Amino acid sequence: MSTIPFSDQISGLTYSGLGYPLRQATLQRGSTRGISNQFTSEGRATLSLDTGTALVCVTRENV
């Protein structure tokens, strides 16, 4: 799963159920910090975002 900031900045990005969990992260447009995360063996993840707009991409193998 990848989270790509569309806004200049997104903040409060939190996800769990992924190999690299984030808590209240702030990402700038162009940041690669939210790219190429993997689902854990549970196969389920949660994502929340406080401010900004982001594109979330999930590959077919993870659906």
ChimeraX commands (.cxc) that place a marker at each C-alpha (Angstrom):
marker #1 position 0.00,0.00,0.00 radius 0.5
marker #1 position 1.23,3.48,-0.77 radius 0.5
marker #1 position 0.01,6.85,0.51 radius 0.5
marker #1 position 0.94,9.77,-1.75 radius 0.5
marker #1 position 0.36,13.35,-0.56 radius 0.5
marker #1 position -1.64,15.46,-3.06 radius 0.5
marker #1 position -1.69,18.50,-0.78 radius 0.5
marker #1 position 1.52,20.42,-0.07 radius 0.5
marker #1 position 1.44,18.69,3.32 radius 0.5
marker #1 position -0.65,16.00,4.97 radius 0.5
marker #1 position -0.69,15.55,8.72 radius 0.5
marker #1 position -1.96,13.13,11.29 radius 0.5
marker #1 position -1.34,10.17,8.99 radius 0.5
marker #1 position -1.77,7.03,11.04 radius 0.5
marker #1 position -1.89,3.45,9.91 radius 0.5
marker #1 position -1.74,0.05,11.48 radius 0.5
marker #1 position -1.78,-3.49,10.15 radius 0.5
marker #1 position 1.16,-2.70,7.89 radius 0.5
marker #1 position 4.82,-3.66,8.09 radius 0.5
marker #1 position 5.78,-0.04,8.77 radius 0.5
marker #1 position 3.08,1.53,10.96 radius 0.5
marker #1 position 2.88,5.32,11.24 radius 0.5
marker #1 position 1.42,7.40,14.06 radius 0.5
marker #1 position 0.43,11.04,13.54 radius 0.5
marker #1 position 3.01,11.49,10.77 radius 0.5
marker #1 position 3.39,14.64,8.67 radius 0.5
marker #1 position 4.43,14.16,5.04 radius 0.5
marker #1 position 5.28,16.78,2.44 radius 0.5
marker #1 position 4.31,16.46,-1.22 radius 0.5
marker #1 position 7.05,14.43,-2.91 radius 0.5
marker #1 position 7.84,12.46,0.25 radius 0.5
marker #1 position 8.54,8.75,-0.23 radius 0.5
marker #1 position 7.92,7.86,3.42 radius 0.5
marker #1 position 4.42,6.51,2.70 radius 0.5
marker #1 position 5.43,4.41,-0.32 radius 0.5
marker #1 position 5.58,0.59,-0.66 radius 0.5
marker #1 position 4.24,-0.57,2.68 radius 0.5
marker #1 position 3.20,-4.22,3.05 radius 0.5
marker #1 position 0.16,-5.69,4.77 radius 0.5
marker #1 position 0.93,-7.88,7.79 radius 0.5
marker #1 position -0.20,-11.52,7.84 radius 0.5
marker #1 position -3.62,-10.32,9.08 radius 0.5
marker #1 position -4.25,-8.86,5.63 radius 0.5
marker #1 position -6.19,-5.90,7.03 radius 0.5
marker #1 position -5.04,-2.33,7.62 radius 0.5
marker #1 position -6.53,0.91,8.92 radius 0.5
marker #1 position -5.60,4.39,7.77 radius 0.5
marker #1 position -6.60,7.81,9.08 radius 0.5
marker #1 position -5.61,11.31,8.03 radius 0.5
marker #1 position -6.31,14.53,9.96 radius 0.5
marker #1 position -5.56,17.18,7.32 radius 0.5
marker #1 position -4.73,17.28,3.63 radius 0.5
marker #1 position -5.54,15.15,0.61 radius 0.5
marker #1 position -3.76,11.93,-0.30 radius 0.5
marker #1 position -3.98,9.18,-2.89 radius 0.5
marker #1 position -3.95,5.66,-1.43 radius 0.5
marker #1 position -2.85,2.85,-3.76 radius 0.5
marker #1 position -3.35,-0.83,-2.99 radius 0.5
marker #1 position -1.92,-3.41,-5.36 radius 0.5
marker #1 position -4.15,-6.15,-6.69 radius 0.5
marker #1 position -2.25,-8.87,-4.82 radius 0.5
marker #1 position -3.24,-7.15,-1.55 radius 0.5
marker #1 position -6.96,-6.93,-2.30 radius 0.5
marker link #1:1,2 radius 0.2
marker link #1:2,3 radius 0.2
marker link #1:3,4 radius 0.2
marker link #1:4,5 radius 0.2
marker link #1:5,6 radius 0.2
marker link #1:6,7 radius 0.2
marker link #1:7,8 radius 0.2
marker link #1:8,9 radius 0.2
marker link #1:9,10 radius 0.2
marker link #1:10,11 radius 0.2
marker link #1:11,12 radius 0.2
marker link #1:12,13 radius 0.2
marker link #1:13,14 radius 0.2
marker link #1:14,15 radius 0.2
marker link #1:15,16 radius 0.2
marker link #1:16,17 radius 0.2
marker link #1:17,18 radius 0.2
marker link #1:18,19 radius 0.2
marker link #1:19,20 radius 0.2
marker link #1:20,21 radius 0.2
marker link #1:21,22 radius 0.2
marker link #1:22,23 radius 0.2
marker link #1:23,24 radius 0.2
marker link #1:24,25 radius 0.2
marker link #1:25,26 radius 0.2
marker link #1:26,27 radius 0.2
marker link #1:27,28 radius 0.2
marker link #1:28,29 radius 0.2
marker link #1:29,30 radius 0.2
marker link #1:30,31 radius 0.2
marker link #1:31,32 radius 0.2
marker link #1:32,33 radius 0.2
marker link #1:33,34 radius 0.2
marker link #1:34,35 radius 0.2
marker link #1:35,36 radius 0.2
marker link #1:36,37 radius 0.2
marker link #1:37,38 radius 0.2
marker link #1:38,39 radius 0.2
marker link #1:39,40 radius 0.2
marker link #1:40,41 radius 0.2
marker link #1:41,42 radius 0.2
marker link #1:42,43 radius 0.2
marker link #1:43,44 radius 0.2
marker link #1:44,45 radius 0.2
marker link #1:45,46 radius 0.2
marker link #1:46,47 radius 0.2
marker link #1:47,48 radius 0.2
marker link #1:48,49 radius 0.2
marker link #1:49,50 radius 0.2
marker link #1:50,51 radius 0.2
marker link #1:51,52 radius 0.2
marker link #1:52,53 radius 0.2
marker link #1:53,54 radius 0.2
marker link #1:54,55 radius 0.2
marker link #1:55,56 radius 0.2
marker link #1:56,57 radius 0.2
marker link #1:57,58 radius 0.2
marker link #1:58,59 radius 0.2
marker link #1:59,60 radius 0.2
marker link #1:60,61 radius 0.2
marker link #1:61,62 radius 0.2
marker link #1:62,63 radius 0.2
view
